[in-house]
Amino acid sequence: MADLVVKSKVADNIRSSGMNMAGDTVTALDKHVETTLRRAVERCKENGRKTVRPCDL
């Protein structure tokens, strides 16, 4: 795992909505972010660019 998200910030965000967070939520979110970034990089390369843009996400 790449540890791309900050557990305390995710927990604070969820708690601010009056909800609780399961222990494996951050792991799942981290995997989701990693996959999203990998796809964005691939799309960027396919378009002949070296800069990832919001539209790549």
GROMACS elastic network, one bead per residue, 0.5 to 0.9 nm:
[ bonds ]
;  ai    aj funct       b0    kb
    1     4     6  0.82678   500
    1    27     6  0.78724   500
    1    30     6  0.73657   500
    1    31     6  0.71799   500
    1    34     6  0.84961   500
    2     5     6  0.86825   500
    2    30     6  0.73267   500
    2    31     6  0.81621   500
    2    34     6  0.73802   500
    3     6     6  0.74675   500
    3     7     6  0.89841   500
    3    26     6  0.89772   500
    3    27     6  0.82431   500
    3    30     6  0.63449   500
    3    31     6  0.88298   500
    3    34     6  0.89975   500
    4    29     6  0.89183   500
    4    30     6  0.58211   500
    4    31     6  0.86440   500
    4    33     6  0.72211   500
    4    34     6  0.73624   500
    5     8     6  0.89719   500
    5     9     6  0.80506   500
    5    10     6  0.75630   500
    5    26     6  0.73187   500
    5    27     6  0.88670   500
    5    29     6  0.76003   500
    5    30     6  0.59119   500
    5    33     6  0.80721   500
    6     9     6  0.54342   500
    6    10     6  0.63624   500
    6    11     6  0.87127   500
    6    26     6  0.81212   500
    7    10     6  0.51990   500
    7    11     6  0.60846   500
    7    12     6  0.85374   500
    7    26     6  0.61102   500
    8    11     6  0.50658   500
    8    12     6  0.60118   500
    8    13     6  0.85291   500
    9    12     6  0.50564   500
    9    13     6  0.61232   500
    9    14     6  0.86413   500
   10    13     6  0.51309   500
   10    14     6  0.62398   500
   10    15     6  0.85614   500
   10    21     6  0.87582   500
   10    25     6  0.89600   500
   10    26     6  0.73264   500
   11    14     6  0.51835   500
   11    15     6  0.60006   500
   11    16     6  0.84911   500
   11    20     6  0.79020   500
   11    21     6  0.64723   500
   11    26     6  0.84962   500
   12    15     6  0.50852   500
   12    16     6  0.60255   500
   12    17     6  0.88446   500
   13    16     6  0.52137   500
   13    17     6  0.69146   500
   14    17     6  0.54275   500
   14    18     6  0.69609   500
   14    19     6  0.56982   500
   14    20     6  0.66058   500
   14    21     6  0.67821   500
   15    19     6  0.50570   500
   15    20     6  0.59665   500
   15    21     6  0.76742   500
   16    19     6  0.73246   500
   17    20     6  0.87764   500
   21    24     6  0.83045   500
   21    25     6  0.65934   500
   21    26     6  0.87172   500
   22    25     6  0.54835   500
   22    26     6  0.83798   500
   23    26     6  0.71838   500
   23    27     6  0.82960   500
   24    27     6  0.53077   500
   24    28     6  0.64267   500
   24    29     6  0.87468   500
   25    28     6  0.52288   500
   25    29     6  0.61422   500
   25    30     6  0.85401   500
   26    30     6  0.59215   500
   26    31     6  0.85531   500
   27    30     6  0.50977   500
   27    31     6  0.63111   500
   27    32     6  0.86732   500
   28    31     6  0.52031   500
   28    32     6  0.62564   500
   28    33     6  0.87453   500
   29    33     6  0.61674   500
   29    34     6  0.85585   500
   30    33     6  0.51386   500
   30    34     6  0.61311   500
   30    35     6  0.86188   500
   31    34     6  0.50517   500
   31    35     6  0.61461   500
   31    36     6  0.85536   500
   32    35     6  0.51938   500
   32    36     6  0.61435   500
   32    37     6  0.86483   500
   33    36     6  0.50301   500
   33    37     6  0.61176   500
   33    38     6  0.85408   500
   34    37     6  0.52193   500
   34    38     6  0.61348   500
   34    39     6  0.86595   500
   35    38     6  0.51066   500
   35    39     6  0.62108   500
   35    40     6  0.85762   500
   36    39     6  0.52348   500
   36    40     6  0.61717   500
   36    41     6  0.87374   500
   36    57     6  0.65867   500
   37    41     6  0.61815   500
   37    42     6  0.86150   500
   37    56     6  0.87181   500
   37    57     6  0.71568   500
   38    41     6  0.52171   500
   38    42     6  0.63066   500
   38    43     6  0.87222   500
   39    42     6  0.50495   500
   39    43     6  0.61463   500
   39    44     6  0.85322   500
   39    56     6  0.78280   500
   39    57     6  0.75027   500
   40    43     6  0.51105   500
   40    44     6  0.60990   500
   40    45     6  0.86571   500
   40    52     6  0.66833   500
   40    53     6  0.81166   500
   40    54     6  0.86400   500
   40    55     6  0.84292   500
   40    57     6  0.51910   500
   41    44     6  0.50225   500
   41    45     6  0.62258   500
   41    46     6  0.86131   500
   41    50     6  0.84305   500
   41    51     6  0.84621   500
   41    52     6  0.63100   500
   41    56     6  0.74711   500
   41    57     6  0.87897   500
   42    45     6  0.51718   500
   42    46     6  0.61714   500
   42    47     6  0.86946   500
   42    56     6  0.86846   500
   43    46     6  0.50218   500
   43    47     6  0.62933   500
   43    48     6  0.88154   500
   43    49     6  0.88863   500
   43    52     6  0.84664   500
   43    56     6  0.60701   500
   43    57     6  0.86265   500
   44    47     6  0.51884   500
   44    48     6  0.65013   500
   44    49     6  0.53924   500
   44    50     6  0.65683   500
   44    51     6  0.68869   500
   44    52     6  0.57933   500
   44    53     6  0.77691   500
   44    56     6  0.63810   500
   45    48     6  0.50624   500
   45    49     6  0.55575   500
   45    50     6  0.65897   500
   45    51     6  0.87366   500
   45    52     6  0.87739   500
   46    49     6  0.76155   500
   47    50     6  0.89254   500
   49    52     6  0.75808   500
   52    55     6  0.81913   500
   52    56     6  0.63454   500
   52    57     6  0.83522   500
   53    56     6  0.54263   500
   53    57     6  0.73444   500
   54    57     6  0.54485   500
